[in-house]
């Protein structure tokens, strides 16, 4: 499975027109600074077909500090299924982002980890 992680500051999504999909997904862009939209896209490793039937959970851990875990919501971006939610992250901080993917019929979940620094 190919696991891609995208991270977009909420400030960027606030630039889209009112009522647009970018502004309304997940109940709307949160107010205030420090919010980021995390998006996970999944593809079959051999066919490259998008995977839209998974349950995806993400843990965002500030290195040496606190963490938050959320189930991501299904979302369609560029006509392809993906999963996303908003997370609050502090400026100029290091994060370990752990993605857990559960597919129907799979014996165990798949995990992927990413390192990210906010600027």
PyMOL commands that set and color helices and strands:
alter all, ss='L'
color gray80, all
select helices_A, chain A and resi 10-13+21-27
alter helices_A, ss='H'
color red, helices_A
select strands_A, chain A and resi 2-9+35-43+54-62+67-71+73-77+80-88+94-103+110-117
alter strands_A, ss='S'
color yellow, strands_A
deselect
rebuild
show_as cartoon
